[in-house]
Amino acid sequence: MPQLDFDIITLGHGSGGILTNKLLETGVFELLKNPLLDEHHDGAIFELSGRLAFSTDSFVISPVFFPGGNIGELAVNGTVNDLAMCGAVPKYLSLSFILEEGLTMKEFWEILVSIKFTAEHAGVQIVTGDTKVVERGKGDRIFINTSGIGQVHEKAQISTKRVQTGDKIIVSGHIATHGIAIMSVREGLEFETEIVSDTAHLNHTIKALLDEYGAEIHLLKDPTRGGVASVLNEIVRDTRLGINISQKSIPVLEEVYGACELLGLDPLYVANEGVFIAFVSAEIADDFVKKLQKLEHGQHAAVIGEVTTEHPKQVILQSQIGGRRVVNMLVGEQLPRIC
């Protein structure tokens, strides 16, 4: 942490004057420096060609620090993953903070360091941004917005319109871990093994899969808010097809499943931050899973279902005891302030 003559964020840090410049020059710009950010201009100028993907997201998670990560790491991973789901290789991010008066510099610095570390590992540059400060009680310590631009992979043909009957549905890992990690902190729950968020950048994994399978990957989605159930319901709504999934095939950590039962939650509706869903041609599904299991963040990948015409616009779950039920769209907000 740099040597500063203040320990907490004040309204003066949002004034545009000396305190703002100290915060940015000694803190943000120095830590995140790169040639494009070093211009200190109102925007960033760079060259890209061909098909591009653009995404933006805002992060208001509570608590700001949670088992396995913090809001800074989550903000970078979230937008990187949104670009990756478009079949793009993320290149550049913007980074904007809304800071509440009273946030400590120690906390802000820890978040900044996580942002730097995560961006470097994801292979993206933070090239522009903004910082605002609001009065005490008008925010919740810190909110972050990130926007990103990426180059679409030359083999990618990712679209809901490409989902077809017979496609296999693959999940890349254990579901519901992030949401339960957050809830365990909020509810003061303790487990024999600590449940930590699965927050991770998935772009390197997705690129490796696109390199090998290209257009055989029809659709990619990251099941964040609303979980797997919401994503699948959005897809059947848009395609007018049906989906069958098998409960016994869906990977869920035992302690996460237990926590869901304790809290009265269905893992299918709980948020994830390091998991993606892929719709792929049936012909490559088994090979795709084997490949994914050898990649970072894919060790627990599994086929969980398939696309069908049997029951248009419905997701049907076959339970572990053989029964069948409709998995509906989430009504309301099961877990607020989860990302």
PABA-249115 format. One line per 3 residues: number of its first residue (from 1); for each residue x, y, z of C-alpha. Coordinates in Angstrom, 1 decimal. Example, Ala and Ser with C-alpha at 12.3 -4.5 7.8 and 13.67 -1.06 7.14 Angstrom:
<nodes>
1> 12.3/-4.5/7.8  13.7/-1.1/7.1
</nodes>
This chain:
<nodes>
1> 0.0/0.0/0.0  1.4/3.4/-0.9  2.3/6.0/1.7
4> -0.7/8.4/1.8  -1.6/11.2/4.2  -5.2/9.9/4.6
7> -6.6/6.6/5.8  -10.2/6.8/4.6  -12.1/8.0/1.6
10> -13.7/11.4/2.1  -15.9/13.5/-0.1  -12.9/15.5/-1.2
13> -11.6/12.4/-3.0  -14.5/12.9/-5.5  -14.0/16.7/-5.9
16> -11.6/16.5/-8.9  -9.0/18.4/-6.9  -5.8/17.6/-5.0
19> -7.3/14.7/-3.1  -8.7/13.1/-6.2  -5.4/13.4/-7.9
22> -3.5/11.9/-5.0  -5.9/9.0/-4.9  -5.6/8.3/-8.6
25> -1.9/9.1/-9.2  -0.5/7.4/-6.1  -3.1/4.6/-6.0
28> -5.0/3.6/-9.1  -2.8/4.8/-11.9  0.5/3.7/-10.3
31> -0.8/0.2/-9.5  -2.7/-0.5/-12.8  -0.3/1.4/-15.1
34> 0.1/0.4/-18.7  0.8/2.5/-21.9  -2.9/3.2/-22.7
37> -3.9/4.1/-19.1  -0.8/6.2/-18.7  -2.2/8.7/-21.2
40> -4.6/9.8/-18.4  -7.0/10.9/-21.2  -10.8/10.8/-21.1
43> -10.8/7.6/-23.0  -8.5/5.0/-24.6  -7.4/4.8/-28.2
46> -6.4/1.4/-29.6  -6.7/-0.7/-32.7  -8.9/-3.8/-33.2
49> -10.2/-5.3/-36.4  -12.8/-7.9/-37.4  -15.7/-9.0/-35.3
52> -15.8/-7.4/-31.8  -17.7/-8.2/-28.6  -18.6/-5.5/-26.1
55> -20.1/-6.0/-22.6  -20.7/-4.0/-19.4  -21.7/-5.0/-15.9
58> -22.0/-3.4/-12.4  -21.1/-5.0/-9.2  -22.8/-4.2/-5.9
61> -22.1/-7.4/-3.9  -22.6/-7.6/-0.2  -20.3/-8.4/1.6
64> -17.5/-6.7/-0.4  -15.0/-9.3/0.9  -16.1/-12.9/0.9
67> -14.6/-16.4/1.1  -12.5/-16.9/-2.1  -12.5/-13.3/-3.4
70> -13.7/-9.7/-3.2  -15.7/-7.2/-5.3  -12.6/-6.2/-7.4
73> -11.7/-9.7/-8.5  -15.4/-10.4/-9.2  -15.7/-7.2/-11.4
76> -12.9/-8.2/-13.7  -13.9/-11.9/-13.9  -17.5/-11.0/-14.5
79> -16.9/-8.9/-17.6  -14.1/-11.1/-18.9  -16.5/-14.0/-18.7
82> -19.4/-12.2/-20.4  -17.0/-11.5/-23.4  -15.8/-15.1/-23.4
85> -19.4/-16.3/-23.5  -19.7/-14.4/-26.8  -16.8/-16.4/-28.1
88> -14.4/-13.4/-27.8  -10.9/-13.1/-26.5  -11.1/-10.2/-24.0
91> -8.7/-7.4/-24.6  -9.5/-4.1/-22.8  -11.6/-3.1/-19.8
94> -12.9/0.1/-18.4  -13.1/0.4/-14.6  -15.3/2.8/-12.7
97> -15.7/3.1/-8.9  -18.5/4.6/-6.8  -16.9/4.9/-3.3
100> -18.8/5.7/-0.1  -17.3/8.2/2.2  -15.6/6.3/5.0
103> -14.2/3.4/3.0  -10.7/2.8/4.4  -7.8/3.1/2.1
106> -6.6/-0.3/3.3  -9.8/-1.9/2.0  -9.6/0.1/-1.3
109> -6.0/-0.9/-1.8  -6.8/-4.6/-1.2  -9.5/-4.4/-3.8
112> -7.2/-2.6/-6.3  -4.5/-5.3/-5.8  -7.0/-8.0/-6.6
115> -8.1/-6.1/-9.7  -4.5/-5.9/-10.9  -3.7/-9.5/-10.2
118> -6.9/-10.8/-11.8  -6.5/-8.6/-14.9  -3.0/-9.8/-15.4
121> -3.9/-13.4/-15.2  -6.9/-12.9/-17.5  -4.7/-11.2/-20.0
124> -6.7/-8.0/-20.2  -5.6/-4.3/-19.8  -7.6/-1.7/-17.9
127> -7.3/1.3/-20.1  -9.8/3.9/-18.8  -12.2/4.5/-16.0
130> -13.8/6.9/-13.5  -14.1/7.5/-9.8  -16.9/9.1/-7.8
133> -17.5/9.5/-4.1  -20.9/9.6/-2.4  -21.9/10.7/1.1
136> -21.8/8.3/4.0  -25.0/6.2/4.0  -25.6/6.9/0.3
139> -23.8/3.8/-0.9  -22.5/0.6/0.5  -18.7/1.0/0.7
142> -17.9/0.4/-2.9  -19.7/-0.3/-6.2  -17.8/-1.1/-9.4
145> -18.7/-1.0/-13.1  -16.6/-2.7/-15.7  -17.0/-2.6/-19.5
148> -15.0/-4.7/-21.9  -14.1/-5.2/-25.5  -12.8/-8.4/-27.1
151> -11.9/-9.8/-30.4  -14.4/-12.6/-31.5  -12.6/-15.9/-32.1
154> -12.3/-16.7/-35.8  -14.0/-20.0/-35.3  -16.8/-18.8/-33.0
157> -20.4/-19.0/-34.1  -22.1/-18.5/-30.7  -25.8/-17.7/-30.9
160> -29.1/-18.8/-29.3  -30.3/-19.3/-32.9  -27.8/-22.1/-33.3
163> -29.3/-24.2/-30.5  -31.0/-27.3/-32.1  -32.8/-30.5/-31.1
166> -30.3/-33.1/-29.8  -27.7/-30.7/-28.6  -26.1/-31.8/-25.4
169> -26.0/-29.4/-22.4  -22.7/-29.3/-20.5  -21.9/-27.6/-17.2
172> -18.2/-26.9/-16.6  -18.1/-27.5/-12.8  -19.9/-27.5/-9.5
175> -22.9/-25.2/-9.4  -24.2/-22.9/-6.6  -20.8/-22.5/-4.9
178> -20.6/-18.7/-5.2  -24.1/-18.0/-3.9  -23.7/-20.3/-0.9
181> -20.3/-18.8/-0.1  -21.9/-15.4/0.1  -24.9/-16.7/2.1
184> -22.7/-18.5/4.6  -21.1/-15.1/5.5  -24.4/-13.3/5.7
187> -26.1/-16.0/7.8  -23.0/-16.7/10.0  -23.0/-20.4/8.9
190> -20.0/-22.6/9.7  -19.2/-25.8/7.9  -16.5/-28.5/8.4
193> -15.0/-27.3/5.1  -15.1/-23.6/4.3  -17.2/-22.9/1.2
196> -15.4/-20.5/-1.1  -16.6/-18.6/-4.1  -15.9/-20.1/-7.5
199> -15.1/-16.7/-9.0  -12.7/-17.2/-11.9  -12.0/-15.9/-15.4
202> -13.0/-18.5/-18.0  -11.6/-16.9/-21.1  -8.5/-19.1/-21.4
205> -10.6/-22.3/-21.1  -13.1/-21.0/-23.6  -10.4/-20.1/-26.1
208> -8.9/-23.6/-25.9  -12.3/-25.1/-26.6  -13.0/-22.8/-29.5
211> -9.6/-23.6/-31.0  -10.5/-27.3/-31.1  -14.3/-27.4/-31.6
214> -15.1/-24.0/-33.2  -18.7/-23.9/-34.7  -19.6/-27.2/-33.0
217> -20.1/-25.1/-29.9  -23.5/-23.6/-30.5  -24.0/-21.5/-27.4
220> -22.2/-20.5/-24.2  -23.7/-19.0/-21.1  -22.5/-18.1/-17.6
223> -25.3/-18.8/-15.0  -24.7/-15.9/-12.6  -27.8/-14.4/-11.0
226> -30.7/-16.8/-11.1  -28.4/-19.7/-11.6  -28.6/-22.6/-14.1
229> -32.4/-22.7/-14.0  -32.8/-19.1/-15.1  -30.4/-19.5/-18.0
232> -32.1/-22.7/-19.3  -35.5/-21.1/-19.1  -34.3/-18.1/-21.0
235> -33.0/-20.4/-23.8  -36.3/-22.4/-24.1  -38.2/-19.2/-24.2
238> -36.0/-17.8/-27.0  -35.7/-21.0/-29.0  -39.2/-22.4/-28.4
241> -37.6/-25.8/-27.8  -37.6/-27.9/-24.7  -34.8/-29.0/-22.4
244> -34.4/-32.2/-20.3  -31.9/-32.3/-17.5  -30.9/-35.0/-15.0
247> -30.5/-34.1/-11.3  -28.0/-36.9/-10.7  -25.7/-35.6/-13.4
250> -25.5/-32.0/-12.1  -22.3/-31.5/-10.1  -22.9/-29.9/-6.7
253> -20.4/-30.0/-3.8  -21.8/-32.0/-0.8  -21.4/-29.2/1.6
256> -23.1/-26.8/-0.8  -26.0/-29.1/-1.3  -26.3/-29.4/2.5
259> -26.3/-25.7/2.9  -29.0/-25.3/0.3  -31.2/-27.7/2.2
262> -30.5/-25.8/5.4  -31.4/-22.5/3.8  -34.3/-23.8/1.8
265> -32.7/-23.1/-1.5  -32.6/-25.0/-4.8  -29.0/-25.2/-6.1
268> -30.3/-24.7/-9.7  -31.3/-21.1/-8.8  -28.2/-20.1/-6.9
271> -25.6/-17.8/-8.5  -22.3/-19.0/-10.0  -19.2/-16.9/-10.9
274> -16.8/-19.5/-12.3  -19.0/-21.9/-14.2  -20.3/-21.9/-17.8
277> -23.0/-23.8/-19.7  -22.2/-25.0/-23.2  -24.7/-26.3/-25.8
280> -22.8/-28.5/-28.3  -23.4/-31.0/-31.1  -24.2/-34.4/-29.7
283> -21.4/-35.9/-31.8  -18.7/-34.1/-29.9  -20.2/-34.0/-26.4
286> -18.2/-36.8/-24.8  -15.0/-35.6/-26.3  -15.8/-32.0/-25.4
289> -16.2/-33.0/-21.7  -13.0/-35.0/-21.7  -11.1/-32.0/-23.1
292> -12.8/-29.6/-20.7  -11.9/-31.8/-17.7  -8.2/-31.4/-18.6
295> -8.5/-27.6/-18.7  -8.4/-25.0/-15.9  -11.8/-24.7/-14.2
298> -13.2/-27.7/-16.0  -12.2/-30.7/-13.9  -15.8/-31.4/-12.8
301> -17.5/-30.9/-16.2  -20.5/-33.1/-17.0  -23.3/-33.5/-19.5
304> -26.5/-32.6/-17.6  -29.1/-32.8/-20.3  -30.2/-32.2/-23.9
307> -32.4/-30.2/-26.1  -35.7/-31.7/-27.2  -38.9/-30.9/-29.1
310> -41.1/-33.0/-26.6  -42.2/-30.1/-24.4  -41.6/-26.7/-26.1
313> -40.6/-23.8/-23.8  -40.2/-26.0/-20.8  -37.3/-27.2/-18.7
316> -38.0/-30.7/-17.2  -35.8/-32.1/-14.5  -35.6/-35.9/-13.9
319> -35.0/-36.2/-10.1  -32.6/-38.7/-8.5  -35.6/-40.9/-7.5
322> -37.0/-40.9/-11.0  -39.7/-38.3/-10.8  -40.1/-35.5/-13.3
325> -40.9/-31.8/-12.6  -40.9/-28.5/-14.4  -38.1/-26.2/-13.6
328> -39.7/-22.7/-13.8  -38.1/-19.3/-14.2  -37.1/-17.8/-10.8
331> -39.8/-15.5/-9.4  -38.4/-12.5/-7.6  -34.8/-12.3/-6.2
334> -33.7/-15.5/-4.3  -30.3/-14.1/-3.3  -30.1/-10.2/-3.5
337> -26.7/-8.4/-3.9  -24.9/-11.6/-5.0  -22.7/-9.9/-7.6
</nodes>
